[in-house]
Amino acid sequence: GNQSATSGFKKKLADWFDWSFNYYLGAKSKESEIKSIMAIDLRLLIKLSNNYLFDYGLNFKNLSVKNMGDVKTSQLDLKAGVIYLF
């Protein structure tokens, strides 16, 4: 959920933050079966001025597939940028 970081440790990291957690149960076809997909997204925003925000965070994904060599893979993405408000 989207929240204001009003106290303690969170206030040192960001003025606002947004997070989400998604877990999807599998799907099946003739050739393969997706056992599960998990995605976690964390986005932090720091107010630099009235017009600029620093936007940073991370995204973690995990995929588990059966019948294709039992593939299990994870991916971590880091992101950073500046937002201009007009």
HUPEKA-V11269 format. One record per backbone hydrogen bond with DSSP energy under -1.0 kcal/mol. CO is the residue of the C=O (numbers start at 1). NH is the residue of the N-H. E is the energy in kcal/mol with one decimal. If there is no record, write none. Layout:
# HUPEKA-V11269
CO_NH_E + CO_NH_E
This chain:
# HUPEKA-V11269
3_17_-2.8 + 4_6_-1.3 + 10_14_-2.1 + 15_5_-1.8 + 16_45_-2.9 + 17_3_-3.0 + 18_43_-3.1 + 20_41_-2.5 + 22_39_-2.9 + 24_37_-1.9 + 27_34_-3.0 + 32_29_-2.9 + 33_66_-3.7 + 35_26_-1.1 + 36_64_-2.3 + 37_24_-3.3 + 38_62_-2.6 + 39_22_-3.0 + 40_60_-2.9 + 41_20_-2.3 + 42_58_-1.9 + 43_18_-2.7 + 44_56_-2.6 + 45_15_-2.6 + 45_16_-1.9 + 46_54_-2.9 + 51_85_-3.5 + 52_48_-2.0 + 52_49_-1.8 + 53_83_-3.1 + 54_46_-2.4 + 55_81_-2.3 + 56_44_-3.8 + 57_79_-2.4 + 58_42_-2.9 + 59_77_-3.0 + 60_40_-2.8 + 61_75_-2.6 + 62_38_-2.6 + 63_73_-2.6 + 64_35_-2.3 + 64_36_-1.4 + 66_33_-2.0 + 71_65_-3.6 + 73_63_-2.9 + 75_61_-2.8 + 77_59_-2.4 + 79_57_-2.1 + 81_55_-3.0 + 83_53_-2.3
